[in-house]
Amino acid sequence: MKRILIWTEAEVSGLVKLYGLSRILTEVDEHGAVTRELSFDVGGNVVHRHPGQPTRAKHGLFDLTNIAPSEETEMELVEFDRLWAN
């Protein structure tokens, strides 16, 4: 089961100062691997989509991260897909 997690400065220290991002949305598969991520700047614009464009990096910010399995989701997959498509 895929789930969506939302990361902000509260979870990722330096997100704004180091990366210029206000939040990151990650799609996590049933094994805890991040399969897609969307990052937004402080103006709410998508500035990083991995895999895909636009991006500020060659890789995803969560490429090597393994998220603990859970049923928790912070956004419906259909909403994430809508944002992904824009």
N, C-alpha and C positions, 0 to 999 in steps of 0.2 A: 504494500500500500504506500503510495507516494503521499508526502505531506509537505506543507509549506511553512517555513520558519522565517520570522522577520527579525533582523539584527539591527540594532541601533547603537549609539554611543554607550548606552547602559550595558550592552553585552560585549562590545568591541571597543576597547579604549583606544582613542586616537583616530577613530573613524573619520571624523570631520577634519581635524587638524592634519593628519598624515595623508589621507586619501581624498579629502574634499567631498565626502559622501555623507548623506543624512541617514540613509538606511539601505540595507541589502535584503532582498528576498531570495531565499534558497529553496529549491525543490530537492527533497531528500528521498531517496528510494528506500525500500524495505531493509536494505543492508546497511544503511547509514551513510551512503555515498551521496555527495551533492551532484546532481545531474544537470541542473541549470541554475543560473543566478542572474538576478537583475539588480543593478545598483542605481540609486538616485542621488542627484546632487541636492544642495540645500534649497534649490528652487523647485524641486519635484520633477526634474527632467531625468529621463533614463540616460545615463552616461556610460554604462557598462552592461553588456549582455554577453554571457558566456554559456555555451558557445554561441558565437555570432557577433553582430555589430549593433550598436557602436560599442567600442571597448577602449579602455585605457591601458590594457595589459595583454600580454600574450597568453596568459593563463587565467583561470578563475581564481578568485581570492580564497576559495575553499577547496581547491583541487586535492590537497593531501589530507583534508580533514575528514574524520569519520565521526558522524553524529550518532550518539547513543540511540538505539531503537526505542520508539515510543509511538503511541497512537496520537500524540498531541499534534495539532495543526493550528496555525495562527491565521490562516487565510484559506478560503476554498480554492481548490485546484482550478475551477472554472474562472475565477477572478484572476489568478496568476496567469492562466493562458490568455486571458483578454489583455492584460498588461504586456505580456510577452509579444503578442501579435501587433501591438502599436509601435 
